[in-house]
Amino acid sequence: MSHHNTAFHQLLKPLSRHDFERLAREHHHGQKLRSASRWDQFVGMAMSQLSGRQSLRDIQSNLESQRHKLYHLGAKPIPRSTLARINEKQPAALYQALFGRLLQHCKSLPGRHKFRFKNPLYSLDASAIDLSLKLFPWAAYRPDAGNVKLSVGLNHGTDVPEFVALGDGNENDLVQGRRFAFPKSSIVVFDKGYVDYGWYKSLTDQGVFFVTRLRPNAIYRVEERRPVDRSKGLTCDQTIQLNSAHALKRGAPRLRRVGFVDRETGKHYVFLTNHFGLSAATIAALYKDRWRIEIFFKTIKQNLKIKAFVGTSRNAVLTQLWIAMITYLLVAFARHSARAGWTVQRIMRVLQLSLFDRRTLAEILNPDPGRSKKGEPQMRFAL
């Protein structure tokens, strides 16, 4: 029988240990670590993300039970007190930089969205991660609530979060969204929380297309009307100029207004875009496909450890969140080994039970249905 490293070892292969150690030296404070390393910290925290460990004691016990399988990873079990101290004291910026480094590998992953056009398609949104004020007083954004905000630009072709930022709960979604440098000719879909006429002009000047919803109280002038196919639920297709004093001051460009009625709910939507080449029906379909980013947030909250934290300091929380996002990238990278049609969520659930199995990822993520049906004779019951 051929030897295989653990599934966990294979999952970490896209990470260059050389790059990790270089970044660790750049983002290390104080004296050199002796009893543990930043790699030990990462392996322990990444393992907890994939296996659902709930506490520092749980992480330590799990690592100690798998001590003999950590050798080929170049890691060793880490005491919970040491892990807590490193999470609290050593900068989370290491894992933010590591995420950016790993993202360069993931951008080469094959994949395409479901639309005919070849422009890269992104959804932009932010999700709050709630925190208890008693445990995390630094996260307060209201007298009775605290959280951190995760902003993401999700590529629809690969389901990879190519743009990620962590901000305070009291920050407007636009603060981080405006910092994302989307590639030229890409199409970005976002909701009304990102309304900023100056940003609309900036995106248009950069050659980036966007699709969003028009606010009900927006002031505009209709400059051109085009015929629409009402059998598809379309109600209008117009060229407009936002002409309020606020919009004119910020140089709002000429935009396209598309009306659409959802036949299932009867709700009327009005979309706004700077793309005049796509059909009105495609504009409506693009906004509907924005649901992909909602599925992404649901997936990471259900399958990664980002709602219960093993540290209470700001640095410990950011460390755990960035390692969670790195873990998602590693699983997304492993999708090429999985059976066609498998989602990242399904892969995570399978790996949770097979993390330290000595089988190839291809074997774990492509189970042979014939073998499971055959069964063992000695396990059968005579009835």
N, C-alpha and C positions, 0 to 999 in steps of 0.2 A: 504494500500500500504506500503510495507516494505521500511525502510529508507536506503539510500545509501550515502556514502560520495562522493565527486566529483571525476571525473575521474583523475584529477590532484593528488588528495590525494592518490588514489589507485596506481597511477603510481610511486609515491615516496616511496611506502612501502618497496621495497628492501633496501632502505637506513636506516641504524640504526641511530636514533637520538642520541643515547648514543655515538656511534663511532664518529658521526659528532662533537658533543660538545667536546669530548676528543681531536680530531684533531684540533678543533678551538682554544682550550686553548694552544696547542703546537705551533700553527702557528699564534699567535696574537702578534702584536707589540704595544707598547705604553700603554696609559691608557685604562681602560675598557670602552667599548662602552655603551652608555646610551640610546640614542634615537632610536637605531637600533642594531641589532645583526648580526653576520655572517650568521645565518639561514635566517633572513629576506633578506639579500643580495642574498643568494643562491636561495630562493624561487622566488624572483623578477627576477633574471637573467635567471633561468630555465624556468619560465613562458614566458619570452620574446623569448627564443629559440623555444618553442613549438607553440606560438601564433603569431610569426612574428612581434613583436613590434620593432619599428625602432629607437626610441630615449629614453632618460631618462624621458622626459616628458610623452611620450607614455606609458612607463612602470609604472610610478607613477599613471597616470590616470586609467589604466587598473586595477591595484591593488586596488585603492580606490573604483572603481565600483564593485569590488568583495569582499569588506571588510568582509561582513557577511559570506562569504564562506571560508575565510582564517583561521577562528577560530580553526577548527579541525586540521589544519596544524601546529598550534602553531606559526603562523606568523602574521605579520601586515603590512599594507602599509608602504613603506619607501620613504621619500622625495627624490627627484632627486638629490639635492645637497649632501645629506648624502650618497646616493648610489654612486655618483661620487667620493666622498672622500674615501669611503671604497675600491672601485675598484682600486683607485690610490695608496693608502697607505698600505692596509693590504695585506700580501704576498699571491700570487697566489699559493704558495706551498701547501696551505690547500687543494685546489681542485685537485692538482696533486696527493696528498696522498689519497684523497677521491676516486679518479678514481681507484687507485690501490686496495683500500679496496673493492669497489663495483665489481671490476673485479673478485675477488675471488668467488662471488656469481654467476656471469655470466658464469664462466668456467664449472659450473655443468649443464648448459643448455643442453638438448638433441639435437642431430643433427649429421649429417654425410655428408661427401662430396660424389660426384657422382662416385668415383672410387672404385674398388673392394678391394684394399689394405686397411688395417686398420691404417696405419701410419697417424698421424696428418699432415694436409696439410696447409701450410701458403703461402701467397703472401707477398712480401716485396717491398715497394715503398715509395717514398716521393713526396709531392705536395707542391708547393709554394703558399702562400696566399699573394697576392699583397697588398701593402700599399702605400699610397701617401707620398712622401717625405716631402711635405709641412706640413702635419699633424703629421707624424711619422719619424722625422729625424734620430732617433736612429736605424731605420730599414734599413738604406742605405747599400747596398752591391755593388752598382755601382753609379757613379755620377748622373745618371738619373733614378734609380730604387731602390725600397725597398720592402722587404717582410720578412716573417718568414716562416720557412719550417716545415711542419708536416710530420713526418716519422711514418709509420704504418706497423705492421705485422698482417695481417688479417687471422683469422682462417676460412678456407673454409667450415668447418662443421657447424659452428654456425653463421657465418657472424659477429663475434665479433672481434673488434680490440684488440687482447690480448697484443700487444706491441705498445706503443705510446710514441713519444718523440717530443718535440718542440725545434727547433734550429734556428740559424741565417741563413739568406738567403745566405751568402757567404760560408757556410759550405758544404763540399762535402757530398753527400748522405751516404757515407760509415761511416762517423764519428758516426752517431747515429745507423746505421744498425749493426755495429760490436758490439754494446753494448747490443743488444737484445740476451737474453739467451734462444734460442729455445730448446725445450725438446729433449732428446735423441731419435733417430729413426724417428724424424719428417722430413718432406720434405719441403724445402723452395724454392720458385720460385722467381727469380728476374731478372731484365734486365741487360744490359751491363754497366749501371752506377755503378754497385757494383763489378766491376772486381778488384780483389785483390788476388794475388796468395798466399800470406801469410794467408789471411782469409780462402781461400779454404782449406789450410792445417789444420787450426784451427778447422773448421767445421768438417772435416773428422776425426780428432783426437777425437772430442767430440761425434762422432756417429751420426752427423746430416747430412742428405742428402740435396743436392741442385740441382736445374736445372736452367741454365742460357743460354746465347748465347755466342758463341765464337767470339772474335774480329777478323776481317778479316786479320789483320796483325800479328796474333799470330804465334809464331814459335814453332813447335812441331815435334815429331817423331812418326810415326805410328808403333805400336808394334803388333797389332792383328786386323784382319778384320773378320767380321761375315756377313753371308748372310742376305739380307733384302727382304721384300715383296714390290716390286716397284709399285704394283697395289694400295698400300695404300699411295703412295706419298713419300715413304722412298728412299733415295739415298745412304746412307751409315750408317754403325754401326761399329765403330772402338774403339780400346783401344789406347790411345795416352799418350805420356809423353811431357809435356811442357818443352822444353830444351833451352830456351833463358837464357842468363846470369842472367837476372832479376828474371826469374821463378825459376832457380836452387838455387839462393841465398836465396830465400824465402821458399824453400822446397816444391814446388808445387807437389802434389801427382799424381799418375797415374789416368787418367780420361777417360771418355767415350765421344766420339764424334759421334753425330747423325745428319745426314742430312735429310732434309724434304722439299718437294715442295708443296706449297699451290695451289691446283688445281683451286681455284676461282680467285686468283690474279696472279698465275704463279711465285710468289716470292719464292726464295730459302732461307731457314733458316738453320743454323748450331747450334745445341745445345750442351751444355757441362754439364756433370753431373758426380757425384761420385757414382751414384747408378747403379750397374751392374745387379740387379735382375729383374728389370722391362723390359717389351718389348720396342723396339724402338718406336713403335707407341704410347705407353703410355707416353713416355718421351715427344713426340711432343704434345700430348693432354694436358699434365700438363702445358706446357708453354702457350698454348692457353687459358687454364682456368685462367691464371693470369689476364685476363680481369676483374675478379671479383673485384679486388682492384681498378680498374679504375671506376667501377660502384659505389663502396663505396665512393670514393672521389666526384664523381658527385652527389651522393645522399646527402651527408652532405653539399655540397656547394649550392645545390638547396633548401634544406629544413631546414637547421640550419643557425643561424645568425653568420657566420664567414667571411663575406666579408664586412659588414658595422659594425663599432665598436662604442660603446657608451663612450669610453674613448680613450685618445691618448697616455698615458704613456705605457711603456713596460709592467708593472705589470697589468694594466687594460686590455691590449690586451691578455696577457697570461691567466688572470682570465676568460675572456669571452671564450677563446678557450677551456680551460679545462672544464668549465661548459658545453660547447657544446658537448664535448666528453662524459661527464657523462650523459647528456641527451640522447645521442645515445644509451648508454648502458641500460638506463632505458627503452627505447622503445624496444630495442632488447630483454630485459627480459620479456616485455609484449607480445611478439609474441606468447607465449604458450596459451594466451587467444584469439588469433585471429583465423579467419577462415584459414584452410589449404591453403597454397599457397600465403598468403599475405606477401608482402615484407615490410621491415622496412620503405621504402619510402612511401608506401601506408598508413601504420599505422600513420605516422607523419601527413599526409594530413588530415586524418579523425580526429585525436586528435586536430588539429588546430581549428576545428569548435566545438569540444565537450569537451574542456578542463575542463569547470566548470559545466558540466551537472551532475546531481545526478543520474547517472546510473552506473551499473557495467561495467567494461572494457569488459567483455564477451558480454554484450548486445550491446555495442558500436561497437566492432570489429567483431561481428557476427550478422549483421542486418538480420531481418526476411523479406525476399522478399515478402511473402504472405501478410503481414500487409500493406506494402507500396502500393501493387497493389489494395487492397480492397478499400481504400479511404473512405472519409466521404460523406454521401448522401447530406448534406447541401452545400458541396463545388462543387457539380456537376452542370453543366450548361445544360439547355434544349435547344437543337439545332433543 
